Amino acid sequence: MIAVMPPAKKVMLESRLQKRLRALGMATFSDYCDHVLGSEAGSGELVHMIDAVTTNKTDFFREPIHFQYLAETALPEFLEENAGPGKKKFSVWSAGCSSGEEPYTLAIVLGEFASQHPDFHYAIMATDISTRVLEKARLGIYDQHVVEGVPIVLKQKYFLRSKEREKGLVRVVPELRSQVSFQRVNLMEEHLSVPELVDAVFCRNVIIYFERATQHKLLNRLCGCLKTGGHLFLGHSETVHGFDLPLVRISSTIYRKVL
Ligand SMILES: C[S@@+](CC[C@H](N)C(=O)[O-])C[C@H]1O[C@@H](n2cnc3c(N)ncnc32)[C@H](O)[C@@H]1O
């Protein structure tokens, strides 16, 4: 699958790649393309190229309505349907997780729900194409201002302040970090390596960067990774409108898989 950048993004792309050209001592974008596409050494550069061109904006509790829907509707329903012996785990995939704010928010919400419902168990997988953001996500260290929007009680419970106060850093507590398994997955690959079907996919503010045909193919494959009745969460400016997909609409950005 190929993602195509519209000509309007050329200037943005060039400015993001300038740093790589400087690092490699290259004078022109044509030299850089030859290096990346035409040489064996260039394939190693791909990782840096992807890191440079991806847009990684994210936040804790971004689009809070999704987490409210999980806690108040999806999780109680799941628990009711999966009560009794041989209980299943609720599995969620943060696809395009950036630096970890989204999956750690999921870990907080699911952890809070589990503390009130001891029968509830869960697993969180978080993936991204960029190794740089995955490294940051695994570390779980953030500037203090990044967690400003997290409710105070949750902040005190799930974040540790750096001993060196002047650094202004916080770290996600180890118990929360251990709940999320991070790995590199390119959503453009034809076969997404998801170990098993999941109950929910958060793929928010990712497809917005792809052209429509690519969006359709990706959404189809994400549906293939969902259990029947599983939920798909998209970003606020993303939609499945006009695509033929096995989904029913719950709200403008929340869908459920049918069949
Ligand atoms: C704007 S961030 C969104 C982060 C988070 N989902 C949120 O809504 O806050 C988009 C993320 O998608 C990732 N991404 C872009 N193309 C991708 C691809 N082909 N495969 C996997 N991840 C991709 C980027 O690296 C980036 O971290």
The ligand as a Gaussian input file, in Angstrom:
#p B3LYP/6-31G(d) Opt

LIG

0 1
 C       -1.126000      12.668000      15.207000
 S       -0.510000      11.199000      15.922000
 C       -1.937000      10.586000      16.780000
 C       -1.607000       9.948000      18.106000
 C       -2.802000       9.430000      18.901000
 N       -3.466000       8.392000      18.204000
 C       -3.741000      10.552000      19.222000
 O       -4.811000      10.673000      18.616000
 O       -3.438000      11.366000      20.114000
 C       -0.401000      10.106000      14.506000
 C        0.540000       8.937000      14.729000
 O        0.349000       7.998000      13.663000
 C        1.606000       7.456000      13.323000
 N        1.577000       6.909000      11.952000
 C        1.540000       7.590000      10.780000
 N        1.581000       6.746000       9.738000
 C        1.645000       5.507000      10.265000
 C        1.721000       4.209000       9.700000
 N        1.754000       4.021000       8.374000
 N        1.779000       3.138000      10.525000
 C        1.765000       3.331000      11.876000
 N        1.700000       4.521000      12.467000
 C        1.640000       5.596000      11.677000
 C        2.573000       8.621000      13.474000
 O        3.911000       8.198000      13.641000
 C        2.013000       9.338000      14.699000
 O        2.664000       8.957000      15.877000

